């Protein structure tokens, strides 16, 4: 089984899974998956910072400069930055194989049999995750 999750959806995935009420094996496997997601989120944050350093003017400390009272980044080429940022945000992180198999199957079962009612953004991420886990069952 292989599950792919876009960088931009990792934090929402962590939040949704964290707030599910689970026991025993389901809770343990959910926690392991959340830890794996957190590692991928840290990588994404580092990649995003590197992207900012590449596309922004830098201050005296080598950090990306901001403008408009710190509300926007001081980007050199907005079009190039927007294109690369979109690619980074939509890039998928892969979870698969080995020790992860049991964990992924358990989380899939939790999601597909969840009785909790979702609305708004939480419903959107729930639908996305169900789709990703259903696709993942087809991939080896």
Helices and strands as residue ranges (DSSP letters): E 2-6, G 7-9, H 10-18, H 24-55, E 66-67, E 72-73, H 78-90, E 92-96, H 100-112, H 120-138
